[in-house]
Amino acid sequence: MGNYHVKSHDGHRDLTKQGADRASISKPTKAEILQATQEFMAGKTGSVKIHRADGTFEEERTYPRSADPSTSKG
């Protein structure tokens, strides 16, 4: 299972695999990166942690949705 983060970087948003140096995807807006992330994660199992522009944690999404633990509050 891959762990990814969506963070702001130099005026755009990046999807980066945890531990990687380079972004897998980069888009200018949050809406665009979230759409691209959904497409990128199709067929993959993983967790995406989404961060606000200030770097604080906002939410976590699990792909595929069926892999989301049923005991979590989210």
CHARMM internal coordinates of N, CA and C (Angstrom, degrees):
IC EDIT
DIST 1 N 1 CA 1.4539
DIST 1 CA 1 C 1.5184
ANGL 1 N 1 CA 1 C 108.47
DIST 1 C 2 N 1.3231
ANGL 1 CA 1 C 2 N 116.74
DIHE 1 N 1 CA 1 C 2 N 126.52
DIST 2 N 2 CA 1.4519
ANGL 1 C 2 N 2 CA 121.06
DIHE 1 CA 1 C 2 N 2 CA 179.85
DIST 2 CA 2 C 1.5197
ANGL 2 N 2 CA 2 C 112.05
DIHE 1 C 2 N 2 CA 2 C -89.71
DIST 2 C 3 N 1.3025
ANGL 2 CA 2 C 3 N 116.01
DIHE 2 N 2 CA 2 C 3 N 144.13
DIST 3 N 3 CA 1.4617
ANGL 2 C 3 N 3 CA 121.72
DIHE 2 CA 2 C 3 N 3 CA 175.30
DIST 3 CA 3 C 1.5161
ANGL 3 N 3 CA 3 C 108.55
DIHE 2 C 3 N 3 CA 3 C -111.11
DIST 3 C 4 N 1.3238
ANGL 3 CA 3 C 4 N 116.03
DIHE 3 N 3 CA 3 C 4 N 127.80
DIST 4 N 4 CA 1.4555
ANGL 3 C 4 N 4 CA 122.72
DIHE 3 CA 3 C 4 N 4 CA -176.97
DIST 4 CA 4 C 1.5224
ANGL 4 N 4 CA 4 C 109.84
DIHE 3 C 4 N 4 CA 4 C -125.70
DIST 4 C 5 N 1.3403
ANGL 4 CA 4 C 5 N 115.38
DIHE 4 N 4 CA 4 C 5 N 158.60
DIST 5 N 5 CA 1.4570
ANGL 4 C 5 N 5 CA 121.55
DIHE 4 CA 4 C 5 N 5 CA 176.74
DIST 5 CA 5 C 1.5197
ANGL 5 N 5 CA 5 C 109.29
DIHE 4 C 5 N 5 CA 5 C -131.43
DIST 5 C 6 N 1.3336
ANGL 5 CA 5 C 6 N 115.90
DIHE 5 N 5 CA 5 C 6 N 138.29
DIST 6 N 6 CA 1.4681
ANGL 5 C 6 N 6 CA 122.40
DIHE 5 CA 5 C 6 N 6 CA 171.76
DIST 6 CA 6 C 1.5228
ANGL 6 N 6 CA 6 C 105.63
DIHE 5 C 6 N 6 CA 6 C -105.75
DIST 6 C 7 N 1.3378
ANGL 6 CA 6 C 7 N 115.73
DIHE 6 N 6 CA 6 C 7 N 116.52
DIST 7 N 7 CA 1.4665
ANGL 6 C 7 N 7 CA 121.46
DIHE 6 CA 6 C 7 N 7 CA -178.16
DIST 7 CA 7 C 1.5216
ANGL 7 N 7 CA 7 C 110.50
DIHE 6 C 7 N 7 CA 7 C -137.50
DIST 7 C 8 N 1.3346
ANGL 7 CA 7 C 8 N 114.91
DIHE 7 N 7 CA 7 C 8 N 156.71
DIST 8 N 8 CA 1.4644
ANGL 7 C 8 N 8 CA 120.85
DIHE 7 CA 7 C 8 N 8 CA 173.46
DIST 8 CA 8 C 1.5214
ANGL 8 N 8 CA 8 C 109.02
DIHE 7 C 8 N 8 CA 8 C -76.01
DIST 8 C 9 N 1.3521
ANGL 8 CA 8 C 9 N 114.76
DIHE 8 N 8 CA 8 C 9 N 142.81
DIST 9 N 9 CA 1.4583
ANGL 8 C 9 N 9 CA 119.83
DIHE 8 CA 8 C 9 N 9 CA 179.17
DIST 9 CA 9 C 1.5235
ANGL 9 N 9 CA 9 C 108.23
DIHE 8 C 9 N 9 CA 9 C -155.86
DIST 9 C 10 N 1.3147
ANGL 9 CA 9 C 10 N 117.33
DIHE 9 N 9 CA 9 C 10 N 116.68
DIST 10 N 10 CA 1.4641
ANGL 9 C 10 N 10 CA 122.72
DIHE 9 CA 9 C 10 N 10 CA 177.26
DIST 10 CA 10 C 1.5292
ANGL 10 N 10 CA 10 C 113.52
DIHE 9 C 10 N 10 CA 10 C 51.34
DIST 10 C 11 N 1.3292
ANGL 10 CA 10 C 11 N 117.08
DIHE 10 N 10 CA 10 C 11 N 42.93
DIST 11 N 11 CA 1.4594
ANGL 10 C 11 N 11 CA 120.81
DIHE 10 CA 10 C 11 N 11 CA 174.58
DIST 11 CA 11 C 1.5162
ANGL 11 N 11 CA 11 C 115.67
DIHE 10 C 11 N 11 CA 11 C 85.02
DIST 11 C 12 N 1.3356
ANGL 11 CA 11 C 12 N 117.68
DIHE 11 N 11 CA 11 C 12 N 7.37
DIST 12 N 12 CA 1.4626
ANGL 11 C 12 N 12 CA 120.52
DIHE 11 CA 11 C 12 N 12 CA 176.19
DIST 12 CA 12 C 1.5208
ANGL 12 N 12 CA 12 C 108.24
DIHE 11 C 12 N 12 CA 12 C -140.22
DIST 12 C 13 N 1.3165
ANGL 12 CA 12 C 13 N 117.15
DIHE 12 N 12 CA 12 C 13 N -179.71
DIST 13 N 13 CA 1.4621
ANGL 12 C 13 N 13 CA 122.22
DIHE 12 CA 12 C 13 N 13 CA -179.46
DIST 13 CA 13 C 1.5181
ANGL 13 N 13 CA 13 C 109.62
DIHE 12 C 13 N 13 CA 13 C -112.54
DIST 13 C 14 N 1.3278
ANGL 13 CA 13 C 14 N 115.84
DIHE 13 N 13 CA 13 C 14 N 137.48
DIST 14 N 14 CA 1.4560
ANGL 13 C 14 N 14 CA 122.43
DIHE 13 CA 13 C 14 N 14 CA -179.73
DIST 14 CA 14 C 1.5200
ANGL 14 N 14 CA 14 C 110.62
DIHE 13 C 14 N 14 CA 14 C -119.17
DIST 14 C 15 N 1.3279
ANGL 14 CA 14 C 15 N 116.07
DIHE 14 N 14 CA 14 C 15 N 142.92
DIST 15 N 15 CA 1.4584
ANGL 14 C 15 N 15 CA 122.72
DIHE 14 CA 14 C 15 N 15 CA 167.42
DIST 15 CA 15 C 1.5201
ANGL 15 N 15 CA 15 C 105.46
DIHE 14 C 15 N 15 CA 15 C -104.29
DIST 15 C 16 N 1.3272
ANGL 15 CA 15 C 16 N 116.75
DIHE 15 N 15 CA 15 C 16 N 117.62
DIST 16 N 16 CA 1.4601
ANGL 15 C 16 N 16 CA 121.66
DIHE 15 CA 15 C 16 N 16 CA -176.22
DIST 16 CA 16 C 1.5181
ANGL 16 N 16 CA 16 C 109.88
DIHE 15 C 16 N 16 CA 16 C -128.44
DIST 16 C 17 N 1.3212
ANGL 16 CA 16 C 17 N 116.00
DIHE 16 N 16 CA 16 C 17 N 133.20
DIST 17 N 17 CA 1.4648
ANGL 16 C 17 N 17 CA 120.03
DIHE 16 CA 16 C 17 N 17 CA 175.39
DIST 17 CA 17 C 1.5212
ANGL 17 N 17 CA 17 C 107.98
DIHE 16 C 17 N 17 CA 17 C -70.70
DIST 17 C 18 N 1.3156
ANGL 17 CA 17 C 18 N 115.96
DIHE 17 N 17 CA 17 C 18 N 138.71
DIST 18 N 18 CA 1.4555
ANGL 17 C 18 N 18 CA 120.99
DIHE 17 CA 17 C 18 N 18 CA -179.52
DIST 18 CA 18 C 1.5216
ANGL 18 N 18 CA 18 C 109.98
DIHE 17 C 18 N 18 CA 18 C -56.27
DIST 18 C 19 N 1.3153
ANGL 18 CA 18 C 19 N 116.48
DIHE 18 N 18 CA 18 C 19 N 127.85
DIST 19 N 19 CA 1.4547
ANGL 18 C 19 N 19 CA 122.36
DIHE 18 CA 18 C 19 N 19 CA -179.87
DIST 19 CA 19 C 1.5205
ANGL 19 N 19 CA 19 C 114.55
DIHE 18 C 19 N 19 CA 19 C 91.61
DIST 19 C 20 N 1.3419
ANGL 19 CA 19 C 20 N 116.93
DIHE 19 N 19 CA 19 C 20 N -10.17
DIST 20 N 20 CA 1.4702
ANGL 19 C 20 N 20 CA 120.50
DIHE 19 CA 19 C 20 N 20 CA -179.47
DIST 20 CA 20 C 1.5303
ANGL 20 N 20 CA 20 C 110.64
DIHE 19 C 20 N 20 CA 20 C -85.54
DIST 20 C 21 N 1.3192
ANGL 20 CA 20 C 21 N 116.14
DIHE 20 N 20 CA 20 C 21 N 153.56
DIST 21 N 21 CA 1.4575
ANGL 20 C 21 N 21 CA 121.49
DIHE 20 CA 20 C 21 N 21 CA 178.20
DIST 21 CA 21 C 1.5253
ANGL 21 N 21 CA 21 C 112.53
DIHE 20 C 21 N 21 CA 21 C -89.02
DIST 21 C 22 N 1.3234
ANGL 21 CA 21 C 22 N 115.94
DIHE 21 N 21 CA 21 C 22 N -28.92
DIST 22 N 22 CA 1.4647
ANGL 21 C 22 N 22 CA 120.12
DIHE 21 CA 21 C 22 N 22 CA -176.76
DIST 22 CA 22 C 1.5241
ANGL 22 N 22 CA 22 C 110.96
DIHE 21 C 22 N 22 CA 22 C -113.66
DIST 22 C 23 N 1.3307
ANGL 22 CA 22 C 23 N 115.00
DIHE 22 N 22 CA 22 C 23 N 151.13
DIST 23 N 23 CA 1.4541
ANGL 22 C 23 N 23 CA 120.63
DIHE 22 CA 22 C 23 N 23 CA 178.44
DIST 23 CA 23 C 1.5267
ANGL 23 N 23 CA 23 C 110.76
DIHE 22 C 23 N 23 CA 23 C -73.71
DIST 23 C 24 N 1.3253
ANGL 23 CA 23 C 24 N 116.24
DIHE 23 N 23 CA 23 C 24 N 143.91
DIST 24 N 24 CA 1.4597
ANGL 23 C 24 N 24 CA 121.63
DIHE 23 CA 23 C 24 N 24 CA 173.58
DIST 24 CA 24 C 1.5173
ANGL 24 N 24 CA 24 C 110.11
DIHE 23 C 24 N 24 CA 24 C -75.73
DIST 24 C 25 N 1.3380
ANGL 24 CA 24 C 25 N 116.07
DIHE 24 N 24 CA 24 C 25 N -37.05
DIST 25 N 25 CA 1.4646
ANGL 24 C 25 N 25 CA 123.25
DIHE 24 CA 24 C 25 N 25 CA 179.74
DIST 25 CA 25 C 1.5221
ANGL 25 N 25 CA 25 C 108.07
DIHE 24 C 25 N 25 CA 25 C -142.51
DIST 25 C 26 N 1.3238
ANGL 25 CA 25 C 26 N 116.58
DIHE 25 N 25 CA 25 C 26 N 146.44
DIST 26 N 26 CA 1.4596
ANGL 25 C 26 N 26 CA 122.41
DIHE 25 CA 25 C 26 N 26 CA 174.49
DIST 26 CA 26 C 1.5239
ANGL 26 N 26 CA 26 C 108.28
DIHE 25 C 26 N 26 CA 26 C -137.27
DIST 26 C 27 N 1.3312
ANGL 26 CA 26 C 27 N 116.55
DIHE 26 N 26 CA 26 C 27 N 131.48
DIST 27 N 27 CA 1.4694
ANGL 26 C 27 N 27 CA 121.97
DIHE 26 CA 26 C 27 N 27 CA -179.70
DIST 27 CA 27 C 1.5294
ANGL 27 N 27 CA 27 C 108.70
DIHE 26 C 27 N 27 CA 27 C -138.38
DIST 27 C 28 N 1.3386
ANGL 27 CA 27 C 28 N 116.91
DIHE 27 N 27 CA 27 C 28 N 155.90
DIST 28 N 28 CA 1.4660
ANGL 27 C 28 N 28 CA 119.62
DIHE 27 CA 27 C 28 N 28 CA -176.48
DIST 28 CA 28 C 1.5289
ANGL 28 N 28 CA 28 C 115.17
DIHE 27 C 28 N 28 CA 28 C -74.24
DIST 28 C 29 N 1.3413
ANGL 28 CA 28 C 29 N 118.58
DIHE 28 N 28 CA 28 C 29 N -24.13
DIST 29 N 29 CA 1.4651
ANGL 28 C 29 N 29 CA 119.54
DIHE 28 CA 28 C 29 N 29 CA -176.93
DIST 29 CA 29 C 1.5315
ANGL 29 N 29 CA 29 C 111.08
DIHE 28 C 29 N 29 CA 29 C -128.63
DIST 29 C 30 N 1.3227
ANGL 29 CA 29 C 30 N 115.10
DIHE 29 N 29 CA 29 C 30 N 161.85
DIST 30 N 30 CA 1.4536
ANGL 29 C 30 N 30 CA 121.07
DIHE 29 CA 29 C 30 N 30 CA 178.42
DIST 30 CA 30 C 1.5322
ANGL 30 N 30 CA 30 C 110.62
DIHE 29 C 30 N 30 CA 30 C -63.40
DIST 30 C 31 N 1.3198
ANGL 30 CA 30 C 31 N 117.26
DIHE 30 N 30 CA 30 C 31 N -43.75
DIST 31 N 31 CA 1.4664
ANGL 30 C 31 N 31 CA 120.85
DIHE 30 CA 30 C 31 N 31 CA -179.89
DIST 31 CA 31 C 1.5272
ANGL 31 N 31 CA 31 C 110.96
DIHE 30 C 31 N 31 CA 31 C -59.39
DIST 31 C 32 N 1.3224
ANGL 31 CA 31 C 32 N 116.90
DIHE 31 N 31 CA 31 C 32 N -42.48
DIST 32 N 32 CA 1.4691
ANGL 31 C 32 N 32 CA 120.85
DIHE 31 CA 31 C 32 N 32 CA -179.51
DIST 32 CA 32 C 1.5256
ANGL 32 N 32 CA 32 C 112.03
DIHE 31 C 32 N 32 CA 32 C -67.77
DIST 32 C 33 N 1.3349
ANGL 32 CA 32 C 33 N 117.05
DIHE 32 N 32 CA 32 C 33 N -40.37
DIST 33 N 33 CA 1.4670
ANGL 32 C 33 N 33 CA 118.73
DIHE 32 CA 32 C 33 N 33 CA -179.11
DIST 33 CA 33 C 1.5215
ANGL 33 N 33 CA 33 C 110.60
DIHE 32 C 33 N 33 CA 33 C -70.03
DIST 33 C 34 N 1.3312
ANGL 33 CA 33 C 34 N 118.42
DIHE 33 N 33 CA 33 C 34 N -34.74
DIST 34 N 34 CA 1.4553
ANGL 33 C 34 N 34 CA 120.31
DIHE 33 CA 33 C 34 N 34 CA 178.79
DIST 34 CA 34 C 1.5258
ANGL 34 N 34 CA 34 C 111.14
DIHE 33 C 34 N 34 CA 34 C -67.98
DIST 34 C 35 N 1.3283
ANGL 34 CA 34 C 35 N 117.68
DIHE 34 N 34 CA 34 C 35 N -39.00
DIST 35 N 35 CA 1.4665
ANGL 34 C 35 N 35 CA 121.11
DIHE 34 CA 34 C 35 N 35 CA 176.21
DIST 35 CA 35 C 1.5291
ANGL 35 N 35 CA 35 C 110.30
DIHE 34 C 35 N 35 CA 35 C -65.53
DIST 35 C 36 N 1.3220
ANGL 35 CA 35 C 36 N 116.72
DIHE 35 N 35 CA 35 C 36 N -45.63
DIST 36 N 36 CA 1.4633
ANGL 35 C 36 N 36 CA 121.00
DIHE 35 CA 35 C 36 N 36 CA 179.46
DIST 36 CA 36 C 1.5278
ANGL 36 N 36 CA 36 C 111.21
DIHE 35 C 36 N 36 CA 36 C -64.75
DIST 36 C 37 N 1.3228
ANGL 36 CA 36 C 37 N 117.09
DIHE 36 N 36 CA 36 C 37 N -35.39
DIST 37 N 37 CA 1.4647
ANGL 36 C 37 N 37 CA 121.32
DIHE 36 CA 36 C 37 N 37 CA 178.38
DIST 37 CA 37 C 1.5154
ANGL 37 N 37 CA 37 C 110.30
DIHE 36 C 37 N 37 CA 37 C -64.89
DIST 37 C 38 N 1.3198
ANGL 37 CA 37 C 38 N 116.83
DIHE 37 N 37 CA 37 C 38 N -42.86
DIST 38 N 38 CA 1.4624
ANGL 37 C 38 N 38 CA 120.60
DIHE 37 CA 37 C 38 N 38 CA 179.00
DIST 38 CA 38 C 1.5322
ANGL 38 N 38 CA 38 C 110.07
DIHE 37 C 38 N 38 CA 38 C -60.18
DIST 38 C 39 N 1.3153
ANGL 38 CA 38 C 39 N 116.48
DIHE 38 N 38 CA 38 C 39 N -43.35
DIST 39 N 39 CA 1.4723
ANGL 38 C 39 N 39 CA 120.40
DIHE 38 CA 38 C 39 N 39 CA 178.48
DIST 39 CA 39 C 1.5341
ANGL 39 N 39 CA 39 C 111.04
DIHE 38 C 39 N 39 CA 39 C -67.17
DIST 39 C 40 N 1.3291
ANGL 39 CA 39 C 40 N 116.95
DIHE 39 N 39 CA 39 C 40 N -42.10
DIST 40 N 40 CA 1.4651
ANGL 39 C 40 N 40 CA 122.42
DIHE 39 CA 39 C 40 N 40 CA -179.67
DIST 40 CA 40 C 1.5298
ANGL 40 N 40 CA 40 C 111.21
DIHE 39 C 40 N 40 CA 40 C -62.47
DIST 40 C 41 N 1.3187
ANGL 40 CA 40 C 41 N 116.91
DIHE 40 N 40 CA 40 C 41 N -38.15
DIST 41 N 41 CA 1.4615
ANGL 40 C 41 N 41 CA 121.45
DIHE 40 CA 40 C 41 N 41 CA -176.23
DIST 41 CA 41 C 1.5273
ANGL 41 N 41 CA 41 C 113.14
DIHE 40 C 41 N 41 CA 41 C -83.20
DIST 41 C 42 N 1.3254
ANGL 41 CA 41 C 42 N 118.26
DIHE 41 N 41 CA 41 C 42 N -5.42
DIST 42 N 42 CA 1.4668
ANGL 41 C 42 N 42 CA 120.65
DIHE 41 CA 41 C 42 N 42 CA 178.11
DIST 42 CA 42 C 1.5247
ANGL 42 N 42 CA 42 C 109.29
DIHE 41 C 42 N 42 CA 42 C -58.47
DIST 42 C 43 N 1.3171
ANGL 42 CA 42 C 43 N 116.52
DIHE 42 N 42 CA 42 C 43 N 125.83
DIST 43 N 43 CA 1.4498
ANGL 42 C 43 N 43 CA 121.17
DIHE 42 CA 42 C 43 N 43 CA -179.85
DIST 43 CA 43 C 1.5182
ANGL 43 N 43 CA 43 C 114.45
DIHE 42 C 43 N 43 CA 43 C 82.88
DIST 43 C 44 N 1.3225
ANGL 43 CA 43 C 44 N 117.47
DIHE 43 N 43 CA 43 C 44 N -1.62
DIST 44 N 44 CA 1.4641
ANGL 43 C 44 N 44 CA 121.43
DIHE 43 CA 43 C 44 N 44 CA 179.15
DIST 44 CA 44 C 1.5308
ANGL 44 N 44 CA 44 C 108.92
DIHE 43 C 44 N 44 CA 44 C -110.33
DIST 44 C 45 N 1.3078
ANGL 44 CA 44 C 45 N 116.22
DIHE 44 N 44 CA 44 C 45 N 157.47
DIST 45 N 45 CA 1.4569
ANGL 44 C 45 N 45 CA 122.05
DIHE 44 CA 44 C 45 N 45 CA 172.88
DIST 45 CA 45 C 1.5144
ANGL 45 N 45 CA 45 C 106.80
DIHE 44 C 45 N 45 CA 45 C -110.88
DIST 45 C 46 N 1.3366
ANGL 45 CA 45 C 46 N 115.82
DIHE 45 N 45 CA 45 C 46 N 126.48
DIST 46 N 46 CA 1.4506
ANGL 45 C 46 N 46 CA 118.54
DIHE 45 CA 45 C 46 N 46 CA -179.78
DIST 46 CA 46 C 1.5034
ANGL 46 N 46 CA 46 C 113.15
DIHE 45 C 46 N 46 CA 46 C -177.76
DIST 46 C 47 N 1.2923
ANGL 46 CA 46 C 47 N 113.88
DIHE 46 N 46 CA 46 C 47 N 178.95
DIST 47 N 47 CA 1.4516
ANGL 46 C 47 N 47 CA 123.01
DIHE 46 CA 46 C 47 N 47 CA -179.13
DIST 47 CA 47 C 1.5247
ANGL 47 N 47 CA 47 C 108.66
DIHE 46 C 47 N 47 CA 47 C -122.47
DIST 47 C 48 N 1.3325
ANGL 47 CA 47 C 48 N 116.74
DIHE 47 N 47 CA 47 C 48 N 135.13
DIST 48 N 48 CA 1.4576
ANGL 47 C 48 N 48 CA 121.55
DIHE 47 CA 47 C 48 N 48 CA 178.20
DIST 48 CA 48 C 1.5228
ANGL 48 N 48 CA 48 C 108.16
DIHE 47 C 48 N 48 CA 48 C -120.72
DIST 48 C 49 N 1.3168
ANGL 48 CA 48 C 49 N 115.33
DIHE 48 N 48 CA 48 C 49 N 118.50
DIST 49 N 49 CA 1.4616
ANGL 48 C 49 N 49 CA 121.19
DIHE 48 CA 48 C 49 N 49 CA 176.99
DIST 49 CA 49 C 1.5250
ANGL 49 N 49 CA 49 C 107.44
DIHE 48 C 49 N 49 CA 49 C -98.26
DIST 49 C 50 N 1.3265
ANGL 49 CA 49 C 50 N 115.86
DIHE 49 N 49 CA 49 C 50 N 123.71
DIST 50 N 50 CA 1.4547
ANGL 49 C 50 N 50 CA 122.08
DIHE 49 CA 49 C 50 N 50 CA -176.70
DIST 50 CA 50 C 1.5255
ANGL 50 N 50 CA 50 C 107.99
DIHE 49 C 50 N 50 CA 50 C -102.55
DIST 50 C 51 N 1.3319
ANGL 50 CA 50 C 51 N 115.14
DIHE 50 N 50 CA 50 C 51 N 129.13
DIST 51 N 51 CA 1.4604
ANGL 50 C 51 N 51 CA 121.75
DIHE 50 CA 50 C 51 N 51 CA -178.23
DIST 51 CA 51 C 1.5289
ANGL 51 N 51 CA 51 C 109.67
DIHE 50 C 51 N 51 CA 51 C -112.08
DIST 51 C 52 N 1.3263
ANGL 51 CA 51 C 52 N 116.06
DIHE 51 N 51 CA 51 C 52 N 146.21
DIST 52 N 52 CA 1.4694
ANGL 51 C 52 N 52 CA 121.49
DIHE 51 CA 51 C 52 N 52 CA 174.98
DIST 52 CA 52 C 1.5262
ANGL 52 N 52 CA 52 C 109.37
DIHE 51 C 52 N 52 CA 52 C -69.48
DIST 52 C 53 N 1.3176
ANGL 52 CA 52 C 53 N 115.79
DIHE 52 N 52 CA 52 C 53 N 170.38
DIST 53 N 53 CA 1.4700
ANGL 52 C 53 N 53 CA 120.92
DIHE 52 CA 52 C 53 N 53 CA -179.70
DIST 53 CA 53 C 1.5296
ANGL 53 N 53 CA 53 C 111.64
DIHE 52 C 53 N 53 CA 53 C -58.94
DIST 53 C 54 N 1.3502
ANGL 53 CA 53 C 54 N 117.25
DIHE 53 N 53 CA 53 C 54 N -29.34
DIST 54 N 54 CA 1.4680
ANGL 53 C 54 N 54 CA 119.76
DIHE 53 CA 53 C 54 N 54 CA 179.99
DIST 54 CA 54 C 1.5350
ANGL 54 N 54 CA 54 C 112.74
DIHE 53 C 54 N 54 CA 54 C -84.16
DIST 54 C 55 N 1.3352
ANGL 54 CA 54 C 55 N 116.88
DIHE 54 N 54 CA 54 C 55 N 1.08
DIST 55 N 55 CA 1.4514
ANGL 54 C 55 N 55 CA 121.43
DIHE 54 CA 54 C 55 N 55 CA 176.36
DIST 55 CA 55 C 1.5176
ANGL 55 N 55 CA 55 C 114.84
DIHE 54 C 55 N 55 CA 55 C 95.34
DIST 55 C 56 N 1.3353
ANGL 55 CA 55 C 56 N 118.37
DIHE 55 N 55 CA 55 C 56 N -9.84
DIST 56 N 56 CA 1.4555
ANGL 55 C 56 N 56 CA 120.22
DIHE 55 CA 55 C 56 N 56 CA 179.53
DIST 56 CA 56 C 1.5249
ANGL 56 N 56 CA 56 C 110.42
DIHE 55 C 56 N 56 CA 56 C -74.68
DIST 56 C 57 N 1.3164
ANGL 56 CA 56 C 57 N 116.16
DIHE 56 N 56 CA 56 C 57 N 152.56
DIST 57 N 57 CA 1.4598
ANGL 56 C 57 N 57 CA 122.67
DIHE 56 CA 56 C 57 N 57 CA -178.77
DIST 57 CA 57 C 1.5260
ANGL 57 N 57 CA 57 C 110.36
DIHE 56 C 57 N 57 CA 57 C -68.90
DIST 57 C 58 N 1.3387
ANGL 57 CA 57 C 58 N 116.02
DIHE 57 N 57 CA 57 C 58 N 136.19
DIST 58 N 58 CA 1.4634
ANGL 57 C 58 N 58 CA 121.47
DIHE 57 CA 57 C 58 N 58 CA 178.72
DIST 58 CA 58 C 1.5300
ANGL 58 N 58 CA 58 C 111.63
DIHE 57 C 58 N 58 CA 58 C -111.89
DIST 58 C 59 N 1.3294
ANGL 58 CA 58 C 59 N 117.27
DIHE 58 N 58 CA 58 C 59 N -55.98
DIST 59 N 59 CA 1.4602
ANGL 58 C 59 N 59 CA 120.44
DIHE 58 CA 58 C 59 N 59 CA -179.54
DIST 59 CA 59 C 1.5194
ANGL 59 N 59 CA 59 C 110.64
DIHE 58 C 59 N 59 CA 59 C -159.30
DIST 59 C 60 N 1.3359
ANGL 59 CA 59 C 60 N 114.82
DIHE 59 N 59 CA 59 C 60 N 166.88
DIST 60 N 60 CA 1.4616
ANGL 59 C 60 N 60 CA 121.44
DIHE 59 CA 59 C 60 N 60 CA 176.93
DIST 60 CA 60 C 1.5215
ANGL 60 N 60 CA 60 C 108.49
DIHE 59 C 60 N 60 CA 60 C -126.56
DIST 60 C 61 N 1.3310
ANGL 60 CA 60 C 61 N 115.96
DIHE 60 N 60 CA 60 C 61 N 137.59
DIST 61 N 61 CA 1.4623
ANGL 60 C 61 N 61 CA 121.96
DIHE 60 CA 60 C 61 N 61 CA 177.11
DIST 61 CA 61 C 1.5184
ANGL 61 N 61 CA 61 C 108.33
DIHE 60 C 61 N 61 CA 61 C -122.32
DIST 61 C 62 N 1.3317
ANGL 61 CA 61 C 62 N 115.86
DIHE 61 N 61 CA 61 C 62 N 139.68
DIST 62 N 62 CA 1.4548
ANGL 61 C 62 N 62 CA 122.14
DIHE 61 CA 61 C 62 N 62 CA 179.76
DIST 62 CA 62 C 1.5203
ANGL 62 N 62 CA 62 C 108.95
DIHE 61 C 62 N 62 CA 62 C -109.72
DIST 62 C 63 N 1.3148
ANGL 62 CA 62 C 63 N 116.35
DIHE 62 N 62 CA 62 C 63 N 135.15
DIST 63 N 63 CA 1.4680
ANGL 62 C 63 N 63 CA 122.24
DIHE 62 CA 62 C 63 N 63 CA 178.52
DIST 63 CA 63 C 1.5094
ANGL 63 N 63 CA 63 C 108.78
DIHE 62 C 63 N 63 CA 63 C -121.17
DIST 63 C 64 N 1.3262
ANGL 63 CA 63 C 64 N 121.11
DIHE 63 N 63 CA 63 C 64 N 136.20
DIST 64 N 64 CA 1.4555
ANGL 63 C 64 N 64 CA 123.15
DIHE 63 CA 63 C 64 N 64 CA -13.27
DIST 64 CA 64 C 1.5233
ANGL 64 N 64 CA 64 C 109.98
DIHE 63 C 64 N 64 CA 64 C -68.76
DIST 64 C 65 N 1.2838
ANGL 64 CA 64 C 65 N 116.43
DIHE 64 N 64 CA 64 C 65 N 164.27
DIST 65 N 65 CA 1.4589
ANGL 64 C 65 N 65 CA 121.59
DIHE 64 CA 64 C 65 N 65 CA -176.44
DIST 65 CA 65 C 1.5289
ANGL 65 N 65 CA 65 C 111.17
DIHE 64 C 65 N 65 CA 65 C -56.07
DIST 65 C 66 N 1.3219
ANGL 65 CA 65 C 66 N 116.84
DIHE 65 N 65 CA 65 C 66 N -32.78
DIST 66 N 66 CA 1.4615
ANGL 65 C 66 N 66 CA 121.10
DIHE 65 CA 65 C 66 N 66 CA -179.85
DIST 66 CA 66 C 1.5404
ANGL 66 N 66 CA 66 C 112.47
DIHE 65 C 66 N 66 CA 66 C -64.87
DIST 66 C 67 N 1.3398
ANGL 66 CA 66 C 67 N 117.11
DIHE 66 N 66 CA 66 C 67 N -17.03
DIST 67 N 67 CA 1.4608
ANGL 66 C 67 N 67 CA 121.26
DIHE 66 CA 66 C 67 N 67 CA 178.80
DIST 67 CA 67 C 1.5244
ANGL 67 N 67 CA 67 C 112.47
DIHE 66 C 67 N 67 CA 67 C -84.95
DIST 67 C 68 N 1.3298
ANGL 67 CA 67 C 68 N 117.45
DIHE 67 N 67 CA 67 C 68 N -5.12
DIST 68 N 68 CA 1.4523
ANGL 67 C 68 N 68 CA 122.28
DIHE 67 CA 67 C 68 N 68 CA -179.21
DIST 68 CA 68 C 1.5287
ANGL 68 N 68 CA 68 C 108.63
DIHE 67 C 68 N 68 CA 68 C -67.61
DIST 68 C 69 N 1.3292
ANGL 68 CA 68 C 69 N 118.36
DIHE 68 N 68 CA 68 C 69 N 128.94
DIST 69 N 69 CA 1.4703
ANGL 68 C 69 N 69 CA 120.42
DIHE 68 CA 68 C 69 N 69 CA -179.98
DIST 69 CA 69 C 1.5337
ANGL 69 N 69 CA 69 C 110.48
DIHE 68 C 69 N 69 CA 69 C -61.37
DIST 69 C 70 N 1.3231
ANGL 69 CA 69 C 70 N 116.71
DIHE 69 N 69 CA 69 C 70 N 132.44
DIST 70 N 70 CA 1.4654
ANGL 69 C 70 N 70 CA 120.33
DIHE 69 CA 69 C 70 N 70 CA -177.28
DIST 70 CA 70 C 1.5163
ANGL 70 N 70 CA 70 C 112.44
DIHE 69 C 70 N 70 CA 70 C -73.30
DIST 70 C 71 N 1.3292
ANGL 70 CA 70 C 71 N 118.09
DIHE 70 N 70 CA 70 C 71 N -12.65
DIST 71 N 71 CA 1.4592
ANGL 70 C 71 N 71 CA 120.61
DIHE 70 CA 70 C 71 N 71 CA -178.12
DIST 71 CA 71 C 1.5290
ANGL 71 N 71 CA 71 C 112.61
DIHE 70 C 71 N 71 CA 71 C -92.26
DIST 71 C 72 N 1.3281
ANGL 71 CA 71 C 72 N 118.32
DIHE 71 N 71 CA 71 C 72 N -1.64
DIST 72 N 72 CA 1.4581
ANGL 71 C 72 N 72 CA 119.83
DIHE 71 CA 71 C 72 N 72 CA -179.14
DIST 72 CA 72 C 1.5037
ANGL 72 N 72 CA 72 C 110.49
DIHE 71 C 72 N 72 CA 72 C -79.83
DIST 72 C 73 N 1.3432
ANGL 72 CA 72 C 73 N 117.18
DIHE 72 N 72 CA 72 C 73 N 156.02
DIST 73 N 73 CA 1.4637
ANGL 72 C 73 N 73 CA 122.69
DIHE 72 CA 72 C 73 N 73 CA 179.63
DIST 73 CA 73 C 1.5215
ANGL 73 N 73 CA 73 C 111.32
DIHE 72 C 73 N 73 CA 73 C -75.37
DIST 73 C 74 N 1.3313
ANGL 73 CA 73 C 74 N 118.10
DIHE 73 N 73 CA 73 C 74 N -19.02
DIST 74 N 74 CA 1.4555
ANGL 73 C 74 N 74 CA 122.32
DIHE 73 CA 73 C 74 N 74 CA -176.89
DIST 74 CA 74 C 1.4536
ANGL 74 N 74 CA 74 C 110.59
DIHE 73 C 74 N 74 CA 74 C -88.59
END
COOR INIT
IC SEED 1 N 1 CA 1 C
IC BUILD
